[in-house]
């Protein structure tokens, strides 16, 4: 039983380690119009009615790791229509930019619990 508890604890701790390394710094970033359009396109594509997407509070930053890796992350809020044609209410989203400049959506919260904002730079 003792070994099982140690194994579960080791798995839990391994899940908490970043694959990029240890975070060294975060800096706020102002997005270009092209980056902002990339964010909005990628997030809207994940909605039931992409043309109905309304955005607010888009912000982000650059995270630098001790391995030399830099990630540009972004988060914000999006509102869109559901299958019945009504707006769902603003939901948080977050993601990061790939090396080719496209934006990869990591999460859109269905319950508006703001957990996506914890992954994003907070000014």
C-alpha positions, 0 to 999 in steps of 0.5 A: 500500500505504501508503494502504491501511494508513492507511485501515485504521488510520483505520477501527480508530481510528474504531471505538474512539471512543464515540458518546456523547463522552468519558467524564468520570466514573463513579459506582457506583449502587445499583439500585432493586427495579424496576430490578433486576427490569427487568435480570433480566427482560431478561437472562432473556428472552435465555435458552433457559429464562427461568424457570431463570435464577439471578443473582448479582453484579449491579452498575452505575453511571452514566457521564457524558460531556462531551456531557452524556449520562448512561448507567446501565449494569449487569452481572452473572452469570446461569446458566440451563438449556440445551436438554438441561435442564442448567445452563450455568454462570454467564455474564457479561452487561452492558447499559444502561437506555433513557430509558423505564426498560427495560433493554437487554442488550448482551452475554451471554458464552457462554464466561464470559470475563468480557469483559462486566465490562470494560464495567461499573463496577468498585468 
